[in-house]
Amino acid sequence: MRHQGAMHGAHRLATLALTLACCVPQAQAGDEPSATPYRPGAANPAELSAPGWLEGEAGIARSNNGGATFLNDTSWLLKLAFSEDFGVMLGGDAHLRQSDTSGVLSGHGDTVLTFKNHWAVDEATAFGLEWGAKFSTADDGLGSGKNDYGFNGIYSRDIGKVRVDANVGATRLGLIEPSLARWQYPWAIALSRPVSEDWSFAIEESGVVRRGAPATMQLMVAVSYSMTKRLVLDGGMISGTSNAAPRWSAFMGVTYLAAKFW
């Protein structure tokens, strides 16, 4: 049943991607901006999506958090840039399914609202700043039950054909736990490179540091395929490189530059 559920989710995502591809007006493709995927890693680029366009992302992932503990996650993200230097994002987990030896929990997850600024240094270098809040909208047992607030600093640089995205952030957790600090510090560094006109490859190391808790680290490898300028597919694997991290995760997703507002 677990494999059937994962395959059903993958089929739905593939169907969505093909439907979106058919909706893109090919005759005007050369005049359209390109999608700006933030998927699939933890390290976002400094750039925003195309100003005035609504861009959407969706993905499915299956993770093993140790032993017989598994998590299926269906995520979503909407992005709207008001200019090249300021925008807003709204996203979260549309559905979570957590299973272990004690049973199964399923339902919707938390919702995250983020504002973003971008500063270009030159054609190859840029900085970004994201700040916002995670709102406790998850069903019981699938979230902390508290709101979190945080920010994320970004440094992006193109070195030849290689893109480097480095992120360092801080999150003030709403849930107070004995012997654990209220603040935690996520970080990520990603390297990506096109390998053909339509395909690209990425590798990323990321983690979270929190006083009183073991540090987590994980390694991601991913590929992306541009079906059109406005539609990008991705897929890959994540492997935990520290004992506190999930053992592995497999994912696939889509980014679509959906509609022009102005």
C-alpha positions, 0 to 999 in steps of 0.5 A: 500500500505504501508503494501504491500511494507513492506511485499514485502521487507521482502519477498525479504530479506527472499528469499535472506537469504534462497538463501545464506544458500543454497550456504554455503558448508555444508561439510566444515562448521566446518573449516569455520570462523563464521560471526561477525554481527554488526547488528542490533544495534548502538553498534558495537563490538570491533572485526572485521570480519574474516580476508581475508573474505568479509562479507556483511550485509543487512536490512530493517526497517520501522520507525514512526517519529511522526504522519503520518511521516514514513520512510522505509529504505533498508541498506547495509554494506560490511566489509573486515578485512585485519588482526584481528586488522585492516579493512575497511567497506563501507555501506549506504542506498540503498533505502529510502522512506519517507512519510508524509502529504505533500507527498512522497520522495524516492531514494538512501541515503548517503554512509559511509566509515569507517576504524577500529582498534582492540586491544585485552586486554585478551580473554574477553576484547577488545577495538576498534576505528572506524573513517571515513566519510559519503559522501553526495550521497543521493537524494534531501531531503533524506540527509543533502547534506553535508559530515560528519566526525567522530570517534567511540570508542568501549569497549567490554567485555564478562562477563560469557555468557553476552557480553557488547558492549559500544560505544561513538563517535563524529561526525563533521557535514557538515551542519551548522544550526543556534543555533545548534553545529556542533559536535554531540555525539552518544553513545550506550551500548548493552547487548547480550546473547545466549539463545540456540545453534542457538538463541541469545537475545540483548537489547540496549540503544542508543542516540545522544547528540548535543548542542542546540538540544534535546537529543535523546534516544531509546531502542532496543530489538532484536533476532538473529538466526544462520542458519549456521556459516556464515549466521545470521538472525536478527529482532526486535523493537526499541522504542523512550524513549525521545520526540526527538527520532523516536516513533518506528521502526521494522526491520529485516536483514541478515549477511553473510560471503560471500567469502574468498579473501586470 
